[in-house]
Amino acid sequence: MKRYSTTVCALALVLCAGAASAQLKATITNVPEIPFTSQPNFLQPPPGEYLGESVAVATNSKGHTFVYHRTAPTSKLWEFDQNGNFVKEIGKGYYGFEFSHSVRVDPQDNIWTVDEGTNMITKFSSDGRVLMVLGRRPPAVVGAAATRTGPNPPAQKYIFCRPTDVGWDPQGNIFISDGYCNNRVVKYDRTGRFLAQAGSEKPGNAPGEFNLPHGLQVDGQGNVWVADRSNFRYQVLDNNLKPMRVIANLGVGWTVCVSQGPHQYVFMSNSNPNGNTPGSWDITGEIYKAELDGTVLGRFGRPGKLAPGFQVVHMMDCRDPNQIVVGEIESWRVQKLTLRQQTAGR
Amino acid sequence: MKKWIPFLLAATMLAGFPAIAQNAAPEIPFDSAANPLTMPDDIYLGEVGGVATNSRGDLFVYTRTGHPTVTLGGSRNFAHGGSRLFQFDRNGRFAREIGKDLYGFMFAAQVRVDPQDNIWVVDQMTNMVIKFDPQFRQVMLLGRKAEAIPIPARAGGGGEGGGGAGGPPGAGRQQDVFDRPTDVAWDAQGNIFVADGLGNARVAKFDRDGKFIKSWGQKGTAPGQFANVRSIAVDAQGNVYVADGGNKRIQVFDNNGTFKTQFANVGNAQAICITSGPNQVLYSSDSNPPNNIDTAGEIYKMRLDGTVIGRFGRAGKMLKEFGTVNAIDCRNENVLYVGEVGNLRVQKLTLR
């Protein structure tokens, strides 16, 4: 009685995590703890309604929070004001919504959703109109298909396969991590025309290749940060998608966030694995804060069912580098974390 | 127990068409209105199967809204939902939904309005053609929705026709049973022509009361054969224009299905429209495949003898660019409504 896709996904993750648990643990040492406080449940859903898997969170310039969560009958995009009060649902019943993976807000406050059920990326205006779509939902008229086995079919320029995240450079070029059944990063111009890709449908572990690119952000220099999850690393690509750097000592690369402002920081999450495999709470769950050059400044958080513990952090918003909004898969919860300023010298 | 099934399909894209601009027709300058439709906050257009106006300027949009419901846990899987029919007023303001939760609405193929302002809806998944009168009452049905759907589904269209043993592929049965129909048109006498379609490859003709008269066509590339039948229109003389997009041509038949001529210089004809009035013209979209905006996409304006008058537009995502046009309304020769699959929108074009 379960969604086919969810069942298969969860099963694969358990197997994956079990087989590779040795690599889950970050090898970096002597990282200072950043003290923080959590404000769990600061979002107030409409009366009688609940958040589902809160895999995607983002804020806009006015401090509104957007949560694109997995609920029934399909994933929903909810907007909350700066005090956490519910504002409205955006995209009710929208064709591109089925199974949420990411929401991001661009510098013009447009809201972009990434849906791995419909394979569609949608740009909404701040008032909720559809401005652009990338990718295409497989047409229902040919019906449901069993999950494919065997090699992935060749990646296409304008079609995604369970895409995961979206980002923009200062020129407005669009970058998409794609995804669970392609293994690539794709660049489009601001009008949605294909420019370049790194990786392909095939998984790989050389620089510039990916194995489940799961999160993506672009920094102020136009460099592209990719959480290369099943390779247990992060990769940094230049603006033309040439590999620049690999970061492989921070555990599994689940998701990445780049803060705004003149001095940008990068946050990277070694999220605990789905299913909370035995022993996993001892070696995973922390988030790292780093400089753009890769210097790790500190870490915070650990797994736990109860806040401020994390239950598979899936996405972070770090518009303000001292106030991180965290969306979790298995707790159906969004936490707002306030990091205390670190001592000088770090 | 009802569950929503994400129709995740790994490799079901339509085959790409190597469309090439085939002539140096003059460019027709045009504008596209920003936000021609005003939607309620809780309604979004999905892929637009059809857009059509009636004589008062009302606009009808038949759109794939997604999320068909499938019932699991029985001996068969039952499905409904997934498309909706909306009416807008002449200023583009949302007026109403027609046929909410209608049994025949699953995957929007087309909507057309006949000369009496009846609204005809073609659904590619329920394989039905539904006629509403101007008061939105159901007044005639062609085809029948399958009782149950298999999951996983059969492969996409293009299989054997339903002609029974020995029937040529795509010829269909000699009755009102369709396989992914795409469009409907009428002649001056009210005879009905159904484009059938992406599964079958035939045109089915019915009289004005819905009685089956004949059908013609099968899979193939010869005159009178079709790769698929994507769109259909009838001129004032009763000639039938059939968009045979997969063969990159428009075929013209007389009223009884006898092949007359073909136009093979306008690319992947996916949506066609013939204007009314004494000097009829034909619009035809060389629609880009849904997986590529770097090819084709332009719309041609032609005389009924096939002479190209001009062309406009190209594939893309901006205003004045087109994402797999599936419908053209040309009640006014210089004000076109265009429905797009790729960009989930309707554009209102004014040709200069």
Interface residues (C-beta under 8 A of the other chain):
Chain A: M1 R3 Y4 S5 A72 P73 T74 K88 E89 G91 K92 G93 Y94 Y95 G96 F97 E98 F99 G117 T118 G128 R129 V130 M132 V133 R136 R137 P138 P139 A140 V141 V142 G143 A144 A145 A146 T147 R148 P153 Q156 K157 Y158 I159 C161 C181 T191 G192 R193 F194
Chain B: M1 K3 W4 I5 P6 F7 L8 L9 A10 A11 T12 M13 N35 M39 D41 D42 I43 Y44 L45 G46 E47 T63 R64 T65 G66 H67 P68 T69 V70 L72 G73 G82 M106 F107 Q124 M125 I149 P150 I151 P152 A153 R154 A155 G156 G157 R180 P290 N291 N292 I293 D294 G316 K317 M318 V341 G342 N343 L344 R345
